[in-house]
Amino acid sequence: MATSFAQAVVAGDKDQQAAAVTERLAELGDIAHKKMFGGVGVFIDTKMFVIIDKFGGVFFKCDDSNVQRYIDVGADKHGMPYYQLPADIWADDDAVLEWAQLSADIARI
């Protein structure tokens, strides 16, 4: 049985997560991932916009244009300008794409 997107994200397996995130976000453009620093970087048009850390946390790139929405929901911050996508967002495919699109736009700047 294939692992669903939400199951892969929750499972904590970085390889499954990276494949699931890459597949799910493919609608946004040229998405790829590669292992780095004990985790995985997910890229759009060669620009990193998602980090899967060594513990399996999935973090999206932020700046002044989108950081407040992460703060408002109490999202955990990564050491760089990345915040963890809230678990309830993963359950809504449209919401995942909306939040990811904002991060992709930031990465492309």
MDTraj code that builds the backbone (N, CA, C; nanometers):
import mdtraj as md
import numpy as np

residues = "MET ALA THR SER PHE ALA GLN ALA VAL VAL ALA GLY ASP LYS ASP GLN GLN ALA ALA ALA VAL THR GLU ARG LEU ALA GLU LEU GLY ASP ILE ALA HIS LYS LYS MET PHE GLY GLY VAL GLY VAL PHE ILE ASP THR LYS MET PHE VAL ILE ILE ASP LYS PHE GLY GLY VAL PHE PHE LYS CYS ASP ASP SER ASN VAL GLN ARG TYR ILE ASP VAL GLY ALA ASP LYS HIS GLY MET PRO TYR TYR GLN LEU PRO ALA ASP ILE TRP ALA ASP ASP ASP ALA VAL LEU GLU TRP ALA GLN LEU SER ALA ASP ILE ALA ARG ILE".split()
xyz = np.array([
    [0.0844, -0.1180, 0.0000],
    [0.0000, 0.0000, 0.0000],
    [0.0889, 0.1244, 0.0000],
    [0.0604, 0.2200, -0.0834],
    [0.1385, 0.3429, -0.0928],
    [0.1143, 0.4298, 0.0298],
    [0.2176, 0.5012, 0.0702],
    [0.2078, 0.5922, 0.1833],
    [0.1466, 0.7230, 0.1350],
    [0.0439, 0.7709, 0.2049],
    [-0.0180, 0.8976, 0.1676],
    [0.0741, 1.0136, 0.2051],
    [0.0437, 1.1280, 0.1494],
    [0.1204, 1.2483, 0.1788],
    [0.1203, 1.2776, 0.3283],
    [0.0025, 1.2824, 0.3882],
    [-0.0070, 1.3130, 0.5311],
    [0.0632, 1.2071, 0.6157],
    [0.0500, 1.0783, 0.5784],
    [0.1167, 0.9722, 0.6539],
    [0.2685, 0.9877, 0.6464],
    [0.3203, 1.0203, 0.5292],
    [0.4654, 1.0370, 0.5143],
    [0.5153, 1.1549, 0.5956],
    [0.4392, 1.2633, 0.5973],
    [0.4807, 1.3810, 0.6729],
    [0.4823, 1.3507, 0.8213],
    [0.3813, 1.2801, 0.8686],
    [0.3717, 1.2497, 1.0107],
    [0.4686, 1.1390, 1.0508],
    [0.5021, 1.0505, 0.9595],
    [0.5822, 0.9325, 0.9911],
    [0.7225, 0.9659, 1.0387],
    [0.7789, 1.0770, 0.9931],
    [0.9120, 1.1139, 1.0365],
    [1.0239, 1.0511, 0.9558],
    [0.9947, 0.9694, 0.8552],
    [1.0964, 0.9116, 0.7689],
    [1.1326, 1.0154, 0.6640],
    [1.2556, 1.0670, 0.6691],
    [1.2949, 1.1776, 0.5804],
    [1.2871, 1.1416, 0.4327],
    [1.3251, 1.0189, 0.3966],
    [1.3191, 0.9803, 0.2558],
    [1.1747, 0.9785, 0.2059],
    [1.0850, 0.9196, 0.2855],
    [0.9434, 0.9186, 0.2476],
    [0.8871, 1.0603, 0.2475],
    [0.9255, 1.1370, 0.3480],
    [0.8768, 1.2747, 0.3550],
    [0.9216, 1.3541, 0.2334],
    [1.0496, 1.3445, 0.2012],
    [1.1037, 1.4209, 0.0879],
    [1.0325, 1.3836, -0.0409],
    [1.0113, 1.2546, -0.0626],
    [0.9415, 1.2103, -0.1831],
    [0.7971, 1.2598, -0.1831],
    [0.7302, 1.2509, -0.0683],
    [0.5907, 1.2943, -0.0591],
    [0.5782, 1.4452, -0.0766],
    [0.6658, 1.5208, -0.0121],
    [0.6615, 1.6668, -0.0252],
    [0.6916, 1.7077, -0.1686],
    [0.7935, 1.6482, -0.2276],
    [0.8293, 1.6797, -0.3663],
    [0.7126, 1.6499, -0.4608],
    [0.6513, 1.5336, -0.4433],
    [0.5386, 1.4963, -0.5291],
    [0.4194, 1.5892, -0.5078],
    [0.3882, 1.6173, -0.3829],
    [0.2708, 1.6993, -0.3510],
    [0.2854, 1.8426, -0.3999],
    [0.4066, 1.8954, -0.3958],
    [0.4284, 2.0348, -0.4334],
    [0.4637, 2.0522, -0.5809],
    [0.4633, 1.9435, -0.6561],
    [0.5009, 1.9482, -0.7975],
    [0.4158, 2.0460, -0.8778],
    [0.2930, 2.0705, -0.8351],
    [0.2064, 2.1665, -0.9041],
    [0.2658, 2.3075, -0.9069],
    [0.3555, 2.3353, -0.8142],
    [0.4125, 2.4700, -0.8038],
    [0.5213, 2.4975, -0.9066],
    [0.5818, 2.3933, -0.9627],
    [0.6900, 2.4132, -1.0585],
    [0.7899, 2.2998, -1.0540],
    [0.9149, 2.3320, -1.0845],
    [1.0238, 2.2344, -1.0891],
    [1.0724, 2.2065, -0.9470],
    [1.0196, 2.1008, -0.8844],
    [1.0505, 2.0662, -0.7450],
    [1.1493, 1.9498, -0.7421],
    [1.2509, 1.9639, -0.6580],
    [1.3508, 1.8582, -0.6393],
    [1.3926, 1.8588, -0.4923],
    [1.4558, 1.7512, -0.4493],
    [1.5071, 1.7465, -0.3127],
    [1.6436, 1.6798, -0.3112],
    [1.7213, 1.7134, -0.2080],
    [1.8500, 1.6461, -0.1890],
    [1.8857, 1.6452, -0.0415],
    [1.9571, 1.5395, -0.0033],
    [2.0015, 1.5267, 0.1351],
    [2.1109, 1.6287, 0.1625],
    [2.1025, 1.6881, 0.2807],
    [2.2050, 1.7835, 0.3220],
    [2.2002, 1.8043, 0.4730],
    [2.3142, 1.8074, 0.5346],
    [2.3298, 1.8372, 0.6771],
    [2.2418, 1.7519, 0.7675],
    [2.2262, 1.6246, 0.7362],
    [2.1470, 1.5351, 0.8184],
    [1.9976, 1.5431, 0.7925],
    [1.9574, 1.6308, 0.7040],
    [1.8169, 1.6452, 0.6685],
    [1.8020, 1.6447, 0.5178],
    [1.6999, 1.7140, 0.4717],
    [1.6715, 1.7215, 0.3288],
    [1.6302, 1.8637, 0.2953],
    [1.6831, 1.9157, 0.1851],
    [1.6374, 2.0437, 0.1319],
    [1.5456, 2.0172, 0.0145],
    [1.4353, 2.0913, 0.0086],
    [1.3428, 2.0814, -0.1044],
    [1.3519, 2.2134, -0.1796],
    [1.3664, 2.2021, -0.3113],
    [1.3967, 2.3176, -0.3950],
    [1.2900, 2.3386, -0.5012],
    [1.2692, 2.4646, -0.5368],
    [1.1883, 2.5003, -0.6511],
    [1.2751, 2.5858, -0.7414],
    [1.2850, 2.5472, -0.8657],
    [1.3696, 2.6197, -0.9610],
    [1.5097, 2.6423, -0.9031],
    [1.5652, 2.5417, -0.8384],
    [1.6975, 2.5372, -0.7754],
    [1.7101, 2.6242, -0.6505],
    [1.6017, 2.6783, -0.5990],
    [1.6038, 2.7621, -0.4775],
    [1.5371, 2.6862, -0.3639],
    [1.6084, 2.6729, -0.2511],
    [1.5530, 2.5983, -0.1382],
    [1.4398, 2.6772, -0.0727],
    [1.3265, 2.6077, -0.0503],
    [1.2140, 2.6720, 0.0171],
    [1.1507, 2.5847, 0.1255],
    [1.1973, 2.4616, 0.1395],
    [1.1495, 2.3709, 0.2445],
    [1.2693, 2.2958, 0.3004],
    [1.2695, 2.2793, 0.4325],
    [1.3713, 2.1987, 0.5009],
    [1.3006, 2.0864, 0.5754],
    [1.3515, 1.9666, 0.5606],
    [1.3105, 1.8557, 0.6467],
    [1.4312, 1.8295, 0.7361],
    [1.4167, 1.8596, 0.8652],
    [1.5326, 1.8494, 0.9531],
    [1.5621, 1.7046, 0.9904],
    [1.6692, 1.6835, 1.0631],
    [1.7127, 1.5474, 1.0949],
    [1.6139, 1.4724, 1.1839],
    [1.5187, 1.5456, 1.2426],
    [1.4167, 1.4817, 1.3257],
    [1.2862, 1.4592, 1.2489],
    [1.2819, 1.5003, 1.1236],
    [1.1629, 1.4821, 1.0419],
    [1.0682, 1.5995, 1.0405],
    [1.1049, 1.7101, 1.1059],
    [1.0207, 1.8299, 1.1009],
    [1.0275, 1.8933, 0.9628],
    [0.9142, 1.9406, 0.9134],
    [0.9072, 2.0037, 0.7816],
    [0.8853, 2.1527, 0.8018],
    [0.9796, 2.2323, 0.7508],
    [0.9809, 2.3768, 0.7731],
    [0.9787, 2.4506, 0.6397],
    [0.8940, 2.5541, 0.6300],
    [0.8811, 2.6334, 0.5083],
    [0.9493, 2.7685, 0.5263],
    [1.0066, 2.8186, 0.4192],
    [1.0786, 2.9452, 0.4202],
    [0.9829, 3.0611, 0.4488],
    [1.0291, 3.1549, 0.5294],
    [0.9483, 3.2705, 0.5684],
    [1.0268, 3.4001, 0.5534],
    [0.9519, 3.5070, 0.5396],
    [1.0058, 3.6416, 0.5506],
    [0.8935, 3.7285, 0.6063],
    [0.9097, 3.8608, 0.5989],
    [0.8087, 3.9499, 0.6560],
    [0.6707, 3.9331, 0.5938],
    [0.6639, 3.8800, 0.4719],
    [0.5353, 3.8684, 0.4043],
    [0.4494, 3.7529, 0.4546],
    [0.5100, 3.6513, 0.5169],
    [0.4307, 3.5363, 0.5598],
    [0.4596, 3.4868, 0.7016],
    [0.5568, 3.5435, 0.7681],
    [0.5968, 3.4906, 0.8990],
    [0.4871, 3.5048, 1.0043],
    [0.4067, 3.6094, 0.9958],
    [0.3061, 3.6323, 1.0995],
    [0.2034, 3.5190, 1.1053],
    [0.1705, 3.4620, 0.9908],
    [0.0725, 3.3524, 0.9924],
    [0.1288, 3.2307, 1.0675],
    [0.2594, 3.2084, 1.0622],
    [0.3213, 3.0993, 1.1377],
    [0.3243, 3.1324, 1.2870],
    [0.3603, 3.2553, 1.3177],
    [0.3624, 3.2987, 1.4581],
    [0.2230, 3.2882, 1.5185],
    [0.1222, 3.3302, 1.4426],
    [-0.0160, 3.3285, 1.4922],
    [-0.0644, 3.1889, 1.5285],
    [-0.0134, 3.0865, 1.4626],
    [-0.0553, 2.9499, 1.4934],
    [0.0438, 2.8773, 1.5845],
    [0.1437, 2.9506, 1.6343],
    [0.2394, 2.8924, 1.7287],
    [0.3373, 2.7950, 1.6669],
    [0.3694, 2.8136, 1.5380],
    [0.4616, 2.7230, 1.4684],
    [0.6026, 2.7334, 1.5258],
    [0.6719, 2.6202, 1.5277],
    [0.8113, 2.6170, 1.5722],
    [0.9001, 2.6779, 1.4654],
    [1.0009, 2.7509, 1.5107],
    [1.0964, 2.8124, 1.4190],
    [1.2207, 2.7260, 1.4085],
    [1.2714, 2.7138, 1.2865],
    [1.3984, 2.6464, 1.2631],
    [1.5070, 2.7506, 1.2853],
    [1.6327, 2.7112, 1.2925],
    [1.7424, 2.8038, 1.3167],
    [1.7594, 2.9114, 1.2102],
    [1.7064, 2.8889, 1.0932],
    [1.7128, 2.9868, 0.9846],
    [1.5725, 3.0455, 0.9677],
    [1.5478, 3.1239, 0.8632],
    [1.4130, 3.1825, 0.8497],
    [1.3103, 3.0818, 0.7974],
    [1.2962, 2.9714, 0.8676],
    [1.2019, 2.8666, 0.8307],
    [1.1151, 2.8337, 0.9522],
    [0.9868, 2.8124, 0.9278],
    [0.8938, 2.7748, 1.0340],
    [0.8249, 2.6444, 0.9967],
    [0.7914, 2.5652, 1.1005],
    [0.7278, 2.4363, 1.0772],
    [0.5827, 2.4570, 1.0351],
    [0.5454, 2.3904, 0.9274],
    [0.4076, 2.3970, 0.8817],
    [0.3203, 2.3257, 0.9849],
    [0.2154, 2.3933, 1.0337],
    [0.1291, 2.3313, 1.1358],
    [0.0660, 2.2009, 1.0869],
    [0.0517, 2.1061, 1.1771],
    [0.0000, 1.9733, 1.1430],
    [-0.1379, 1.9793, 1.0785],
    [-0.2246, 2.0696, 1.1236],
    [-0.3591, 2.0744, 1.0668],
    [-0.3592, 2.1221, 0.9219],
    [-0.2572, 2.1967, 0.8827],
    [-0.2467, 2.2416, 0.7436],
    [-0.2195, 2.1222, 0.6523],
    [-0.1406, 2.0252, 0.6995],
    [-0.1086, 1.9080, 0.6170],
    [-0.2334, 1.8313, 0.5751],
    [-0.3396, 1.8414, 0.6526],
    [-0.4627, 1.7682, 0.6216],
    [-0.5438, 1.8320, 0.5092],
    [-0.5087, 1.9541, 0.4713],
    [-0.5836, 2.0285, 0.3696],
    [-0.4919, 2.0554, 0.2504],
    [-0.5096, 1.9793, 0.1427],
    [-0.4210, 1.9906, 0.0271],
    [-0.4139, 2.1324, -0.0287],
    [-0.5279, 2.2003, -0.0363],
    [-0.5287, 2.3371, -0.0888],
    [-0.4488, 2.4310, 0.0015],
    [-0.4633, 2.4124, 0.1318],
    [-0.3890, 2.4961, 0.2263],
    [-0.2388, 2.4706, 0.2158],
    [-0.2002, 2.3439, 0.2009],
    [-0.0575, 2.3119, 0.1852],
    [-0.0010, 2.3868, 0.0647],
    [-0.0718, 2.3820, -0.0468],
    [-0.0240, 2.4505, -0.1672],
    [-0.0209, 2.6020, -0.1491],
    [-0.1181, 2.6559, -0.0785],
    [-0.1206, 2.8006, -0.0536],
    [0.0011, 2.8437, 0.0295],
    [0.0262, 2.7735, 0.1389],
    [0.1383, 2.8086, 0.2253],
    [0.2705, 2.7843, 0.1514],
    [0.2780, 2.6767, 0.0759],
    [0.3996, 2.6449, 0.0009],
    [0.4257, 2.7478, -0.1087],
    [0.3202, 2.7931, -0.1743],
    [0.3365, 2.8922, -0.2806],
    [0.3995, 3.0211, -0.2266],
    [0.3565, 3.0630, -0.1089],
    [0.4149, 3.1830, -0.0479],
    [0.5645, 3.1636, -0.0223],
    [0.6014, 3.0467, 0.0271],
    [0.7424, 3.0167, 0.0537],
    [0.8219, 3.0056, -0.0760],
    [0.7617, 2.9467, -0.1781],
    [0.8283, 2.9361, -0.3089],
    [0.8524, 3.0745, -0.3669],
    [0.7552, 3.1629, -0.3554],
    [0.7705, 3.2995, -0.4055],
    [0.8854, 3.3713, -0.3355],
    [0.8970, 3.3492, -0.2053],
    [1.0071, 3.4100, -0.1280],
    [1.1402, 3.3556, -0.1760],
    [1.1481, 3.2265, -0.1977],
    [1.2738, 3.1621, -0.2400],
    [1.3187, 3.2147, -0.3766],
    [1.2239, 3.2445, -0.4615],
    [1.2567, 3.2893, -0.5979],
    [1.3064, 3.4331, -0.6038],
    [1.2911, 3.5073, -0.4976],
    [1.3341, 3.6482, -0.4966],
    [1.4855, 3.6586, -0.5053],
])
top = md.Topology()
chain = top.add_chain()
for i, resn in enumerate(residues, 1):
    res = top.add_residue(resn, chain, resSeq=i)
    for name in ("N", "CA", "C"):
        top.add_atom(name, md.element.get_by_symbol(name[0]), res)
traj = md.Trajectory(xyz[None], top)
